[in-house]
Amino acid sequence: MSKDWPLFEVFIRSKNGLEHRHMGSLHASDPEMAMENARDVYTRRQEGVSIWVVASTDITASNPKEYGELFEPAADKIYRHPTFYDLPDELKHI
């Protein structure tokens, strides 16, 4: 494998889940090869029903050091949080 191959991030959606989860990273020459390698490496036991591969260079991430600046505006909007409601015990994951 060439050291010049780009890095891809791999996301898998499992059979019993709704969201894709980051599983790891791998190097590949192109997205098609990344998809095949992700399938071989991360779904050997048929753990998933969907695979996303994304070139790492295409991901923009927030800086953890700037947490306050980025998320602070949401803190003063208490109406966005369901703290004023009593929810029945039957409701899960809310």
C-alpha angles and dihedrals in degrees: 000000000000119000087221094065112115123251118247128197115222124216123184130192110210126217093254099040136074101208132065114243128205108252102174146285136282140177120241138161094239141352093271092055089045089054093050093046091047090052091049096045104035106030103041091129096042092260095153145050098194135032129197122190118190127183106245090228089062094059120094113196133186120248112247089216089063094052095120095048094047101043102027096091091062093056094072094054100082091165088073091066120074093226093124096062132080108220124203116251090241091071110091132188096018 
